[in-house]
Amino acid sequence: MSKAHRGKGLRELASRGRGTCPICKRDGVKVLYELEIEGVKYKVCKTCKAAVGHGKKSIAS
């Protein structure tokens, strides 16, 4: 079965969804996941979303 449409939604985003994660400060990673902390929405990378969810990282770090 063809997988021609994988990532189709990413092509519509600016820079293909890539940018700098505000938590880990890495650039060139996909920042697709929204976190709402104290009423402010942040777009973070996949690893930081999981780490914040498990209590290992916070937005202040």
C-alpha distance matrix in Angstrom:
0.0 3.8 6.6 9.3 11.3 12.2 16.0 16.6 19.5 21.0 21.4 23.9 26.1 29.0 28.4 24.7 26.1 28.0 31.7 34.4 34.3 37.7 37.9 37.1 37.9 34.9 33.8 30.5 28.5 26.3 28.7 26.6 28.3 31.4 34.4 37.6 40.7 44.1 42.8 41.2 37.5 36.0 32.6 31.9 29.4 27.3 29.7 32.8 31.4 31.0 34.4 36.1 34.6 36.0 39.3 39.2 39.4 41.0 41.1 44.6 43.7
3.8 0.0 3.8 5.7 8.2 9.5 13.2 13.5 16.8 18.1 18.1 20.7 23.0 25.8 25.2 21.6 23.3 25.2 29.0 31.8 32.1 35.5 36.1 35.2 35.7 32.7 31.2 27.8 26.1 23.9 26.5 24.5 26.6 29.7 32.9 36.1 39.2 42.6 41.2 39.4 35.6 34.1 30.5 30.0 27.6 25.9 28.5 31.4 30.2 30.2 33.5 35.2 34.0 35.6 38.7 38.4 38.3 39.8 39.5 43.0 42.2
6.6 3.8 0.0 3.8 5.6 5.9 9.6 10.5 13.7 14.7 15.0 17.7 19.8 22.5 21.8 18.1 19.6 21.6 25.3 28.1 28.3 31.8 32.3 31.5 31.9 29.0 27.6 24.2 22.4 20.2 22.7 20.8 23.0 26.2 29.4 32.6 35.7 39.1 37.8 35.9 32.1 30.4 26.8 26.3 23.8 22.2 24.9 27.8 26.6 26.8 30.1 31.7 30.7 32.3 35.3 35.0 34.8 36.1 35.8 39.3 38.5
9.3 5.7 3.8 0.0 3.8 5.8 8.7 8.5 12.2 13.2 12.7 15.3 17.8 20.4 19.8 16.4 18.4 20.5 24.3 27.5 28.1 31.6 32.6 31.8 31.8 28.9 27.0 23.5 22.2 19.9 22.4 20.6 23.3 26.3 29.7 32.8 36.0 39.3 37.7 35.6 31.8 30.1 26.5 26.4 24.2 23.1 26.1 28.6 27.6 28.2 31.4 32.8 32.1 34.0 36.8 36.4 35.8 36.9 36.1 39.6 39.0
11.3 8.2 5.6 3.8 0.0 3.8 6.2 5.4 8.7 10.4 10.4 12.6 15.0 18.0 18.0 14.4 16.0 18.6 22.3 25.5 25.9 29.2 30.3 30.0 30.0 27.4 25.6 22.2 20.7 17.9 19.9 17.8 20.3 23.1 26.6 29.5 32.8 36.0 34.3 32.3 28.5 27.1 23.6 23.8 22.0 21.0 24.3 26.5 25.1 26.0 29.3 30.3 29.5 31.8 34.5 34.4 33.6 34.4 33.5 37.1 36.7
12.2 9.5 5.9 5.8 3.8 0.0 3.8 5.5 8.2 8.9 10.0 12.6 14.1 17.0 16.5 12.8 13.9 16.2 19.8 22.7 22.9 26.3 27.2 26.6 26.9 24.2 22.7 19.5 17.5 14.8 17.1 15.1 17.6 20.7 24.0 27.2 30.3 33.7 32.2 30.2 26.4 24.7 21.1 20.8 18.7 17.5 20.7 23.0 21.8 22.6 25.8 27.0 26.3 28.4 31.1 30.8 30.2 31.2 30.5 34.0 33.5
16.0 13.2 9.6 8.7 6.2 3.8 0.0 3.8 5.4 5.2 6.8 9.4 10.5 13.4 12.9 9.1 10.2 12.6 16.3 19.3 19.7 23.0 24.2 23.8 23.8 21.3 19.5 16.4 14.6 11.7 13.8 12.0 14.8 17.8 21.3 24.5 27.5 30.8 29.3 27.0 23.3 21.5 17.8 17.8 15.9 15.4 18.7 20.7 19.6 20.9 24.0 24.9 24.6 26.9 29.3 29.0 27.9 28.6 27.6 31.1 30.7
16.6 13.5 10.5 8.5 5.4 5.5 3.8 0.0 3.8 5.4 5.5 7.3 9.7 12.8 13.2 9.7 11.2 14.2 17.8 21.1 21.8 24.9 26.5 26.4 26.1 23.8 21.7 18.6 17.2 14.1 15.8 13.7 16.6 19.1 22.8 25.6 28.8 31.9 30.0 27.8 24.0 22.6 19.2 19.8 18.5 18.3 21.9 23.5 22.2 23.8 26.9 27.4 27.1 29.7 31.9 31.9 30.6 31.0 29.6 33.1 33.1
19.5 16.8 13.7 12.2 8.7 8.2 5.4 3.8 0.0 3.8 5.5 5.7 7.2 10.8 12.0 8.7 9.2 12.7 15.9 19.1 19.5 22.3 24.0 24.4 24.2 22.3 20.3 17.6 16.0 12.6 13.4 10.9 13.7 15.8 19.5 22.1 25.4 28.4 26.4 24.2 20.4 19.3 16.0 17.2 16.4 16.5 20.2 21.4 19.8 21.8 24.8 24.9 24.6 27.5 29.5 29.7 28.2 28.3 26.8 30.3 30.6
21.0 18.1 14.7 13.2 10.4 8.9 5.2 5.4 3.8 0.0 3.8 5.4 5.4 8.3 8.7 5.1 5.9 9.1 12.5 15.9 16.6 19.7 21.5 21.5 21.0 18.9 16.7 13.9 12.6 9.4 10.7 9.1 12.5 15.0 18.6 21.5 24.5 27.6 25.8 23.3 19.5 17.8 14.2 15.0 14.0 14.6 18.1 19.3 18.3 20.5 23.2 23.5 23.7 26.5 28.2 28.0 26.3 26.4 24.8 28.2 28.1
21.4 18.1 15.0 12.7 10.4 10.0 6.8 5.5 5.5 3.8 0.0 3.8 5.6 7.8 8.1 5.2 7.8 10.6 13.9 17.6 19.0 22.0 24.2 24.1 23.1 20.9 18.2 15.1 14.6 12.0 13.6 12.5 16.1 18.3 21.9 24.6 27.6 30.5 28.6 25.9 22.3 20.6 17.1 18.1 17.2 18.1 21.5 22.6 21.9 24.1 26.6 27.0 27.4 30.1 31.8 31.4 29.6 29.6 27.8 31.0 30.9
23.9 20.7 17.7 15.3 12.6 12.6 9.4 7.3 5.7 5.4 3.8 0.0 3.8 6.7 8.7 6.8 8.4 11.7 14.5 18.1 19.4 21.9 24.4 24.9 23.8 22.1 19.4 16.8 16.3 13.4 14.0 12.6 15.9 17.3 21.1 23.3 26.4 29.0 26.7 24.1 20.6 19.5 16.4 18.1 18.0 19.2 22.7 23.3 22.3 24.9 27.4 27.2 27.6 30.6 32.1 32.0 30.0 29.6 27.4 30.6 31.1
26.1 23.0 19.8 17.8 15.0 14.1 10.5 9.7 7.2 5.4 5.6 3.8 0.0 3.8 6.2 5.0 5.4 8.6 11.0 14.5 15.8 18.2 20.8 21.4 20.2 18.8 16.2 13.9 13.5 10.7 10.7 9.8 13.2 14.5 18.1 20.3 23.2 25.8 23.7 20.9 17.5 16.0 13.0 14.8 15.0 16.7 20.1 20.3 19.5 22.3 24.6 24.2 24.9 28.0 29.2 29.0 26.7 26.2 23.9 27.0 27.5
29.0 25.8 22.5 20.4 18.0 17.0 13.4 12.8 10.8 8.3 7.8 6.7 3.8 0.0 3.8 5.3 5.9 7.7 9.2 12.8 14.9 17.1 20.1 20.6 18.7 17.4 14.4 12.4 12.9 11.0 11.0 11.3 14.8 15.8 19.1 21.1 23.6 26.1 24.1 20.9 17.8 16.0 13.2 15.0 15.4 17.8 20.8 20.7 20.5 23.6 25.3 25.0 26.2 29.2 29.9 29.5 26.8 26.1 23.5 26.2 26.7
28.4 25.2 21.8 19.8 18.0 16.5 12.9 13.2 12.0 8.7 8.1 8.7 6.2 3.8 0.0 3.8 5.4 5.5 7.4 11.2 13.8 16.5 19.2 19.0 17.0 15.1 11.8 9.3 10.4 9.3 10.4 11.6 15.2 16.9 20.0 22.5 24.6 27.4 25.9 22.5 19.4 17.0 13.9 14.8 14.4 16.9 19.5 19.8 20.1 23.0 24.5 24.7 26.1 28.8 29.5 28.6 26.1 25.8 23.4 25.9 25.8
24.7 21.6 18.1 16.4 14.4 12.8 9.1 9.7 8.7 5.1 5.2 6.8 5.0 5.3 3.8 0.0 3.8 5.6 8.9 12.6 14.4 17.5 19.8 19.5 18.1 15.9 13.1 10.1 10.0 8.0 9.7 9.9 13.7 16.0 19.3 22.1 24.6 27.6 26.1 23.0 19.6 17.3 13.8 14.4 13.4 15.2 18.2 19.0 18.9 21.4 23.4 23.8 24.8 27.4 28.7 27.9 25.8 25.8 23.8 26.7 26.5
26.1 23.3 19.6 18.4 16.0 13.9 10.2 11.2 9.2 5.9 7.8 8.4 5.4 5.9 5.4 3.8 0.0 3.8 6.7 10.1 11.2 14.2 16.4 16.5 15.5 13.8 11.4 9.2 8.2 5.4 6.1 6.4 10.1 12.3 15.6 18.4 20.9 23.9 22.6 19.5 16.0 13.6 10.0 10.7 10.1 12.1 15.2 15.6 15.4 18.1 20.1 20.2 21.3 24.0 25.1 24.5 22.3 22.2 20.1 23.2 23.2
28.0 25.2 21.6 20.5 18.6 16.2 12.6 14.2 12.7 9.1 10.6 11.7 8.6 7.7 5.5 5.6 3.8 0.0 3.8 7.2 9.1 12.4 14.5 14.0 12.6 10.5 7.8 5.4 5.2 4.2 5.7 8.0 11.4 13.6 16.3 19.2 21.1 24.2 23.3 20.0 16.8 13.8 10.3 10.1 9.2 11.8 14.1 14.5 15.2 17.9 19.2 19.7 21.3 23.6 24.5 23.3 20.9 21.0 19.0 21.7 21.2
31.7 29.0 25.3 24.3 22.3 19.8 16.3 17.8 15.9 12.5 13.9 14.5 11.0 9.2 7.4 8.9 6.7 3.8 0.0 3.8 6.6 9.4 12.1 11.7 9.6 8.3 5.5 5.1 5.8 6.3 6.1 9.3 11.9 13.4 15.4 18.1 19.4 22.3 21.7 18.1 15.4 12.1 9.3 9.1 9.1 12.5 14.2 13.7 14.9 17.9 18.6 18.7 20.8 23.2 23.4 22.1 19.3 19.0 16.6 18.9 18.5
34.4 31.8 28.1 27.5 25.5 22.7 19.3 21.1 19.1 15.9 17.6 18.1 14.5 12.8 11.2 12.6 10.1 7.2 3.8 0.0 3.8 6.2 8.8 8.4 5.9 5.5 4.0 6.2 6.6 8.2 7.1 10.8 12.4 13.4 14.6 17.0 17.7 20.5 20.5 16.9 14.7 11.1 9.1 8.1 8.5 12.2 13.0 11.8 13.7 16.7 16.6 16.6 19.3 21.3 21.1 19.6 16.5 16.1 13.7 15.6 15.0
34.3 32.1 28.3 28.1 25.9 22.9 19.7 21.8 19.5 16.6 19.0 19.4 15.8 14.9 13.8 14.4 11.2 9.1 6.6 3.8 0.0 3.8 5.5 5.8 5.1 5.7 6.5 8.6 7.3 8.3 6.3 9.7 10.1 11.0 11.6 14.2 14.6 17.8 18.1 14.8 12.6 8.9 7.1 5.1 5.9 9.6 10.1 8.3 10.2 13.2 13.0 12.8 15.6 17.6 17.3 15.9 12.9 12.6 10.4 12.8 12.2
37.7 35.5 31.8 31.6 29.2 26.3 23.0 24.9 22.3 19.7 22.0 21.9 18.2 17.1 16.5 17.5 14.2 12.4 9.4 6.2 3.8 0.0 3.8 6.1 5.4 8.0 9.3 12.1 11.1 11.9 9.3 12.1 11.7 11.4 10.9 12.7 12.3 15.0 15.7 12.4 11.1 7.6 7.7 6.5 8.8 12.1 12.2 9.3 11.1 14.3 13.3 12.3 15.5 17.5 16.4 15.3 11.8 10.5 7.6 9.5 9.6
37.9 36.1 32.3 32.6 30.3 27.2 24.2 26.5 24.0 21.5 24.2 24.4 20.8 20.1 19.2 19.8 16.4 14.5 12.1 8.8 5.5 3.8 0.0 3.8 5.7 8.3 10.8 13.6 12.0 13.0 10.8 13.3 12.2 12.2 10.9 12.9 12.0 15.0 16.4 13.7 12.6 9.3 9.5 7.1 8.6 11.1 10.1 6.9 9.3 11.9 10.2 9.4 13.0 14.5 13.2 11.7 8.1 7.5 5.6 7.7 6.8
37.1 35.2 31.5 31.8 30.0 26.6 23.8 26.4 24.4 21.5 24.1 24.9 21.4 20.6 19.0 19.5 16.5 14.0 11.7 8.4 5.8 6.1 3.8 0.0 3.8 5.5 8.9 11.8 10.4 12.4 11.2 14.3 13.7 14.7 13.9 16.4 15.7 18.7 20.2 17.4 16.0 12.5 11.8 8.8 8.6 10.9 9.2 7.1 10.6 12.4 10.6 11.2 14.6 15.5 14.5 12.2 9.2 9.9 9.0 10.4 8.2
37.9 35.7 31.9 31.8 30.0 26.9 23.8 26.1 24.2 21.0 23.1 23.8 20.2 18.7 17.0 18.1 15.5 12.6 9.6 5.9 5.1 5.4 5.7 3.8 0.0 3.8 6.4 9.9 9.7 12.2 11.1 14.6 14.9 15.7 15.5 17.7 17.2 19.9 21.0 17.7 16.4 12.8 12.0 9.7 9.9 13.0 12.1 10.3 13.4 15.6 14.2 14.5 17.9 19.1 18.1 15.9 12.8 12.8 10.9 11.9 10.3
34.9 32.7 29.0 28.9 27.4 24.2 21.3 23.8 22.3 18.9 20.9 22.1 18.8 17.4 15.1 15.9 13.8 10.5 8.3 5.5 5.7 8.0 8.3 5.5 3.8 0.0 3.8 6.8 6.8 9.9 10.1 13.7 14.7 16.3 16.8 19.6 19.6 22.7 23.4 20.2 18.3 14.5 12.7 10.1 8.9 11.8 11.1 10.5 13.6 15.6 14.7 15.8 18.8 19.9 19.6 17.2 14.6 15.3 13.9 15.3 13.4
33.8 31.2 27.6 27.0 25.6 22.7 19.5 21.7 20.3 16.7 18.2 19.4 16.2 14.4 11.8 13.1 11.4 7.8 5.5 4.0 6.5 9.3 10.8 8.9 6.4 3.8 0.0 3.8 5.5 8.6 9.3 13.0 14.9 16.6 17.8 20.6 21.1 24.1 24.3 20.8 18.6 14.9 12.6 10.9 9.9 13.0 13.3 13.0 15.5 17.8 17.6 18.4 21.1 22.7 22.6 20.5 17.8 18.2 16.3 17.9 16.5
30.5 27.8 24.2 23.5 22.2 19.5 16.4 18.6 17.6 13.9 15.1 16.8 13.9 12.4 9.3 10.1 9.2 5.4 5.1 6.2 8.6 12.1 13.6 11.8 9.9 6.8 3.8 0.0 3.8 6.8 8.8 12.0 14.6 16.9 18.8 21.8 22.9 26.1 25.9 22.5 19.8 16.2 13.3 11.8 10.1 12.8 13.8 14.3 16.3 18.4 18.9 20.0 22.2 23.9 24.4 22.5 20.1 20.7 18.9 21.0 19.7
28.5 26.1 22.4 22.2 20.7 17.5 14.6 17.2 16.0 12.6 14.6 16.3 13.5 12.9 10.4 10.0 8.2 5.2 5.8 6.6 7.3 11.1 12.0 10.4 9.7 6.8 5.5 3.8 0.0 3.8 6.2 9.2 11.5 14.2 16.1 19.4 20.7 24.1 24.0 20.9 17.9 14.4 11.2 9.1 6.7 9.0 10.3 11.2 12.9 14.9 15.7 17.0 18.8 20.6 21.4 19.7 17.6 18.5 17.1 19.7 18.4
26.3 23.9 20.2 19.9 17.9 14.8 11.7 14.1 12.6 9.4 12.0 13.4 10.7 11.0 9.3 8.0 5.4 4.2 6.3 8.2 8.3 11.9 13.0 12.4 12.2 9.9 8.6 6.8 3.8 0.0 3.8 5.8 8.7 11.7 14.2 17.6 19.5 23.0 22.4 19.5 16.1 13.0 9.3 8.0 5.8 7.7 10.3 11.2 11.7 14.0 15.7 16.5 17.8 20.0 21.2 20.1 18.2 18.7 17.4 20.4 19.7
28.7 26.5 22.7 22.4 19.9 17.1 13.8 15.8 13.4 10.7 13.6 14.0 10.7 11.0 10.4 9.7 6.1 5.7 6.1 7.1 6.3 9.3 10.8 11.2 11.1 10.1 9.3 8.8 6.2 3.8 0.0 3.8 6.0 8.3 10.7 14.0 15.9 19.3 18.7 15.7 12.3 9.2 5.5 4.7 4.5 7.3 10.1 9.7 9.8 12.8 14.3 14.3 15.7 18.4 19.2 18.6 16.2 16.2 14.4 17.6 17.5
26.6 24.5 20.8 20.6 17.8 15.1 12.0 13.7 10.9 9.1 12.5 12.6 9.8 11.3 11.6 9.9 6.4 8.0 9.3 10.8 9.7 12.1 13.3 14.3 14.6 13.7 13.0 12.0 9.2 5.8 3.8 0.0 3.8 6.6 9.9 13.1 15.8 19.2 18.1 15.6 11.9 9.6 6.0 6.3 6.3 7.5 11.1 11.0 9.7 12.6 14.9 14.7 15.2 18.2 19.5 19.5 17.6 17.5 16.0 19.5 19.7
28.3 26.6 23.0 23.3 20.3 17.6 14.8 16.6 13.7 12.5 16.1 15.9 13.2 14.8 15.2 13.7 10.1 11.4 11.9 12.4 10.1 11.7 12.2 13.7 14.9 14.7 14.9 14.6 11.5 8.7 6.0 3.8 0.0 3.8 6.6 10.1 12.8 16.3 15.6 13.5 9.9 8.0 5.3 5.3 6.2 6.6 9.9 9.2 6.9 9.9 12.3 11.6 11.8 15.0 16.3 16.8 15.1 14.8 13.7 17.5 17.9
31.4 29.7 26.2 26.3 23.1 20.7 17.8 19.1 15.8 15.0 18.3 17.3 14.5 15.8 16.9 16.0 12.3 13.6 13.4 13.4 11.0 11.4 12.2 14.7 15.7 16.3 16.6 16.9 14.2 11.7 8.3 6.6 3.8 0.0 3.8 6.6 9.7 13.0 11.9 10.0 6.4 5.5 4.6 6.3 8.9 9.8 12.4 10.6 8.1 11.5 13.4 11.5 11.8 15.4 16.1 17.1 15.1 13.9 12.4 16.1 17.3
34.4 32.9 29.4 29.7 26.6 24.0 21.3 22.8 19.5 18.6 21.9 21.1 18.1 19.1 20.0 19.3 15.6 16.3 15.4 14.6 11.6 10.9 10.9 13.9 15.5 16.8 17.8 18.8 16.1 14.2 10.7 9.9 6.6 3.8 0.0 3.8 6.3 9.8 9.5 8.1 5.6 5.2 6.3 7.1 10.1 10.9 12.4 9.8 7.3 10.6 11.6 8.9 9.5 13.2 13.2 14.6 12.5 10.8 9.6 13.3 14.8
37.6 36.1 32.6 32.8 29.5 27.2 24.5 25.6 22.1 21.5 24.6 23.3 20.3 21.1 22.5 22.1 18.4 19.2 18.1 17.0 14.2 12.7 12.9 16.4 17.7 19.6 20.6 21.8 19.4 17.6 14.0 13.1 10.1 6.6 3.8 0.0 3.8 6.6 5.9 5.4 4.4 6.2 8.9 10.4 13.6 14.6 15.9 13.0 10.7 13.7 14.3 10.9 11.4 15.0 14.4 16.3 14.1 11.6 10.1 13.2 15.7
40.7 39.2 35.7 36.0 32.8 30.3 27.5 28.8 25.4 24.5 27.6 26.4 23.2 23.6 24.6 24.6 20.9 21.1 19.4 17.7 14.6 12.3 12.0 15.7 17.2 19.6 21.1 22.9 20.7 19.5 15.9 15.8 12.8 9.7 6.3 3.8 0.0 3.8 5.4 5.4 6.5 7.7 10.9 11.7 15.0 16.2 16.7 13.3 11.7 14.4 14.0 10.3 11.5 14.5 13.0 14.9 12.4 9.3 7.8 10.3 13.2
44.1 42.6 39.1 39.3 36.0 33.7 30.8 31.9 28.4 27.6 30.5 29.0 25.8 26.1 27.4 27.6 23.9 24.2 22.3 20.5 17.8 15.0 15.0 18.7 19.9 22.7 24.1 26.1 24.1 23.0 19.3 19.2 16.3 13.0 9.8 6.6 3.8 0.0 3.8 5.6 8.4 10.5 14.1 15.3 18.7 20.0 20.4 17.0 15.5 18.0 17.4 13.7 14.8 17.5 15.5 17.6 15.2 11.8 10.2 11.6 15.1
42.8 41.2 37.8 37.7 34.3 32.2 29.3 30.0 26.4 25.8 28.6 26.7 23.7 24.1 25.9 26.1 22.6 23.3 21.7 20.5 18.1 15.7 16.4 20.2 21.0 23.4 24.3 25.9 24.0 22.4 18.7 18.1 15.6 11.9 9.5 5.9 5.4 3.8 0.0 3.8 6.6 9.7 13.2 15.3 18.9 20.3 21.4 18.2 16.4 19.2 19.2 15.6 16.4 19.6 18.2 20.3 17.8 14.5 12.6 14.4 17.8
41.2 39.4 35.9 35.6 32.3 30.2 27.0 27.8 24.2 23.3 25.9 24.1 20.9 20.9 22.5 23.0 19.5 20.0 18.1 16.9 14.8 12.4 13.7 17.4 17.7 20.2 20.8 22.5 20.9 19.5 15.7 15.6 13.5 10.0 8.1 5.4 5.4 5.6 3.8 0.0 3.8 6.5 10.2 12.5 16.2 18.2 19.4 16.2 14.8 18.1 18.1 14.8 16.2 19.4 18.1 19.6 16.6 13.4 10.7 12.8 15.9
37.5 35.6 32.1 31.8 28.5 26.4 23.3 24.0 20.4 19.5 22.3 20.6 17.5 17.8 19.4 19.6 16.0 16.8 15.4 14.7 12.6 11.1 12.6 16.0 16.4 18.3 18.6 19.8 17.9 16.1 12.3 11.9 9.9 6.4 5.6 4.4 6.5 8.4 6.6 3.8 0.0 3.8 6.9 9.6 13.3 15.2 16.9 14.1 12.4 15.9 16.6 13.7 14.8 18.3 17.7 19.0 16.2 13.6 11.0 13.9 16.4
36.0 34.1 30.4 30.1 27.1 24.7 21.5 22.6 19.3 17.8 20.6 19.5 16.0 16.0 17.0 17.3 13.6 13.8 12.1 11.1 8.9 7.6 9.3 12.5 12.8 14.5 14.9 16.2 14.4 13.0 9.2 9.6 8.0 5.5 5.2 6.2 7.7 10.5 9.7 6.5 3.8 0.0 3.8 6.2 9.9 12.4 14.0 11.1 10.2 13.9 14.3 12.0 13.7 17.0 16.4 17.0 14.0 11.9 9.1 12.2 14.0
32.6 30.5 26.8 26.5 23.6 21.1 17.8 19.2 16.0 14.2 17.1 16.4 13.0 13.2 13.9 13.8 10.0 10.3 9.3 9.1 7.1 7.7 9.5 11.8 12.0 12.7 12.6 13.3 11.2 9.3 5.5 6.0 5.3 4.6 6.3 8.9 10.9 14.1 13.2 10.2 6.9 3.8 0.0 3.8 7.1 9.7 12.0 10.0 9.1 12.8 13.9 12.4 14.0 17.2 17.3 17.5 14.7 13.5 11.2 14.5 15.5
31.9 30.0 26.3 26.4 23.8 20.8 17.8 19.8 17.2 15.0 18.1 18.1 14.8 15.0 14.8 14.4 10.7 10.1 9.1 8.1 5.1 6.5 7.1 8.8 9.7 10.1 10.9 11.8 9.1 8.0 4.7 6.3 5.3 6.3 7.1 10.4 11.7 15.3 15.3 12.5 9.6 6.2 3.8 0.0 3.8 6.7 8.4 6.4 6.3 9.9 10.8 10.0 11.9 14.7 15.0 14.6 12.0 11.5 9.9 13.3 13.4
29.4 27.6 23.8 24.2 22.0 18.7 15.9 18.5 16.4 14.0 17.2 18.0 15.0 15.4 14.4 13.4 10.1 9.2 9.1 8.5 5.9 8.8 8.6 8.6 9.9 8.9 9.9 10.1 6.7 5.8 4.5 6.3 6.2 8.9 10.1 13.6 15.0 18.7 18.9 16.2 13.3 9.9 7.1 3.8 0.0 3.8 5.7 5.5 6.3 8.9 10.1 10.7 12.3 14.5 15.4 14.5 12.5 13.2 12.3 15.6 14.8
27.3 25.9 22.2 23.1 21.0 17.5 15.4 18.3 16.5 14.6 18.1 19.2 16.7 17.8 16.9 15.2 12.1 11.8 12.5 12.2 9.6 12.1 11.1 10.9 13.0 11.8 13.0 12.8 9.0 7.7 7.3 7.5 6.6 9.8 10.9 14.6 16.2 20.0 20.3 18.2 15.2 12.4 9.7 6.7 3.8 0.0 3.8 5.6 5.2 6.4 8.7 10.1 10.7 12.6 14.4 13.6 12.7 14.0 14.1 17.5 16.5
29.7 28.5 24.9 26.1 24.3 20.7 18.7 21.9 20.2 18.1 21.5 22.7 20.1 20.8 19.5 18.2 15.2 14.1 14.2 13.0 10.1 12.2 10.1 9.2 12.1 11.1 13.3 13.8 10.3 10.3 10.1 11.1 9.9 12.4 12.4 15.9 16.7 20.4 21.4 19.4 16.9 14.0 12.0 8.4 5.7 3.8 0.0 3.8 5.5 5.2 6.2 8.7 9.9 10.7 12.3 10.7 10.1 12.3 13.1 16.1 14.4
32.8 31.4 27.8 28.6 26.5 23.0 20.7 23.5 21.4 19.3 22.6 23.3 20.3 20.7 19.8 19.0 15.6 14.5 13.7 11.8 8.3 9.3 6.9 7.1 10.3 10.5 13.0 14.3 11.2 11.2 9.7 11.0 9.2 10.6 9.8 13.0 13.3 17.0 18.2 16.2 14.1 11.1 10.0 6.4 5.5 5.6 3.8 0.0 3.8 5.4 4.9 6.0 8.3 9.7 10.2 9.0 7.3 8.8 9.3 12.4 11.1
31.4 30.2 26.6 27.6 25.1 21.8 19.6 22.2 19.8 18.3 21.9 22.3 19.5 20.5 20.1 18.9 15.4 15.2 14.9 13.7 10.2 11.1 9.3 10.6 13.4 13.6 15.5 16.3 12.9 11.7 9.8 9.7 6.9 8.1 7.3 10.7 11.7 15.5 16.4 14.8 12.4 10.2 9.1 6.3 6.3 5.2 5.5 3.8 0.0 3.8 5.5 5.3 6.1 8.7 9.9 10.1 8.9 9.7 10.3 13.8 13.5
31.0 30.2 26.8 28.2 26.0 22.6 20.9 23.8 21.8 20.5 24.1 24.9 22.3 23.6 23.0 21.4 18.1 17.9 17.9 16.7 13.2 14.3 11.9 12.4 15.6 15.6 17.8 18.4 14.9 14.0 12.8 12.6 9.9 11.5 10.6 13.7 14.4 18.0 19.2 18.1 15.9 13.9 12.8 9.9 8.9 6.4 5.2 5.4 3.8 0.0 3.8 5.5 5.0 6.2 8.6 8.6 9.0 10.9 12.6 15.8 14.8
34.4 33.5 30.1 31.4 29.3 25.8 24.0 26.9 24.8 23.2 26.6 27.4 24.6 25.3 24.5 23.4 20.1 19.2 18.6 16.6 13.0 13.3 10.2 10.6 14.2 14.7 17.6 18.9 15.7 15.7 14.3 14.9 12.3 13.4 11.6 14.3 14.0 17.4 19.2 18.1 16.6 14.3 13.9 10.8 10.1 8.7 6.2 4.9 5.5 3.8 0.0 3.8 5.4 5.2 6.1 5.0 5.5 8.2 10.5 13.1 11.7
36.1 35.2 31.7 32.8 30.3 27.0 24.9 27.4 24.9 23.5 27.0 27.2 24.2 25.0 24.7 23.8 20.2 19.7 18.7 16.6 12.8 12.3 9.4 11.2 14.5 15.8 18.4 20.0 17.0 16.5 14.3 14.7 11.6 11.5 8.9 10.9 10.3 13.7 15.6 14.8 13.7 12.0 12.4 10.0 10.7 10.1 8.7 6.0 5.3 5.5 3.8 0.0 3.8 5.4 5.0 5.8 4.9 5.8 8.0 10.9 10.6
34.6 34.0 30.7 32.1 29.5 26.3 24.6 27.1 24.6 23.7 27.4 27.6 24.9 26.2 26.1 24.8 21.3 21.3 20.8 19.3 15.6 15.5 13.0 14.6 17.9 18.8 21.1 22.2 18.8 17.8 15.7 15.2 11.8 11.8 9.5 11.4 11.5 14.8 16.4 16.2 14.8 13.7 14.0 11.9 12.3 10.7 9.9 8.3 6.1 5.0 5.4 3.8 0.0 3.8 5.5 7.7 8.3 9.2 11.4 14.4 14.4
36.0 35.6 32.3 34.0 31.8 28.4 26.9 29.7 27.5 26.5 30.1 30.6 28.0 29.2 28.8 27.4 24.0 23.6 23.2 21.3 17.6 17.5 14.5 15.5 19.1 19.9 22.7 23.9 20.6 20.0 18.4 18.2 15.0 15.4 13.2 15.0 14.5 17.5 19.6 19.4 18.3 17.0 17.2 14.7 14.5 12.6 10.7 9.7 8.7 6.2 5.2 5.4 3.8 0.0 3.8 5.6 8.0 10.0 13.1 15.4 14.7
39.3 38.7 35.3 36.8 34.5 31.1 29.3 31.9 29.5 28.2 31.8 32.1 29.2 29.9 29.5 28.7 25.1 24.5 23.4 21.1 17.3 16.4 13.2 14.5 18.1 19.6 22.6 24.4 21.4 21.2 19.2 19.5 16.3 16.1 13.2 14.4 13.0 15.5 18.2 18.1 17.7 16.4 17.3 15.0 15.4 14.4 12.3 10.2 9.9 8.6 6.1 5.0 5.5 3.8 0.0 3.8 5.7 7.2 10.7 12.4 11.9
39.2 38.4 35.0 36.4 34.4 30.8 29.0 31.9 29.7 28.0 31.4 32.0 29.0 29.5 28.6 27.9 24.5 23.3 22.1 19.6 15.9 15.3 11.7 12.2 15.9 17.2 20.5 22.5 19.7 20.1 18.6 19.5 16.8 17.1 14.6 16.3 14.9 17.6 20.3 19.6 19.0 17.0 17.5 14.6 14.5 13.6 10.7 9.0 10.1 8.6 5.0 5.8 7.7 5.6 3.8 0.0 3.8 7.1 10.6 11.9 10.2
39.4 38.3 34.8 35.8 33.6 30.2 27.9 30.6 28.2 26.3 29.6 30.0 26.7 26.8 26.1 25.8 22.3 20.9 19.3 16.5 12.9 11.8 8.1 9.2 12.8 14.6 17.8 20.1 17.6 18.2 16.2 17.6 15.1 15.1 12.5 14.1 12.4 15.2 17.8 16.6 16.2 14.0 14.7 12.0 12.5 12.7 10.1 7.3 8.9 9.0 5.5 4.9 8.3 8.0 5.7 3.8 0.0 3.8 6.9 8.4 6.8
41.0 39.8 36.1 36.9 34.4 31.2 28.6 31.0 28.3 26.4 29.6 29.6 26.2 26.1 25.8 25.8 22.2 21.0 19.0 16.1 12.6 10.5 7.5 9.9 12.8 15.3 18.2 20.7 18.5 18.7 16.2 17.5 14.8 13.9 10.8 11.6 9.3 11.8 14.5 13.4 13.6 11.9 13.5 11.5 13.2 14.0 12.3 8.8 9.7 10.9 8.2 5.8 9.2 10.0 7.2 7.1 3.8 0.0 3.8 5.4 5.6
41.1 39.5 35.8 36.1 33.5 30.5 27.6 29.6 26.8 24.8 27.8 27.4 23.9 23.5 23.4 23.8 20.1 19.0 16.6 13.7 10.4 7.6 5.6 9.0 10.9 13.9 16.3 18.9 17.1 17.4 14.4 16.0 13.7 12.4 9.6 10.1 7.8 10.2 12.6 10.7 11.0 9.1 11.2 9.9 12.3 14.1 13.1 9.3 10.3 12.6 10.5 8.0 11.4 13.1 10.7 10.6 6.9 3.8 0.0 3.8 5.6
44.6 43.0 39.3 39.6 37.1 34.0 31.1 33.1 30.3 28.2 31.0 30.6 27.0 26.2 25.9 26.7 23.2 21.7 18.9 15.6 12.8 9.5 7.7 10.4 11.9 15.3 17.9 21.0 19.7 20.4 17.6 19.5 17.5 16.1 13.3 13.2 10.3 11.6 14.4 12.8 13.9 12.2 14.5 13.3 15.6 17.5 16.1 12.4 13.8 15.8 13.1 10.9 14.4 15.4 12.4 11.9 8.4 5.4 3.8 0.0 3.8
43.7 42.2 38.5 39.0 36.7 33.5 30.7 33.1 30.6 28.1 30.9 31.1 27.5 26.7 25.8 26.5 23.2 21.2 18.5 15.0 12.2 9.6 6.8 8.2 10.3 13.4 16.5 19.7 18.4 19.7 17.5 19.7 17.9 17.3 14.8 15.7 13.2 15.1 17.8 15.9 16.4 14.0 15.5 13.4 14.8 16.5 14.4 11.1 13.5 14.8 11.7 10.6 14.4 14.7 11.9 10.2 6.8 5.6 5.6 3.8 0.0
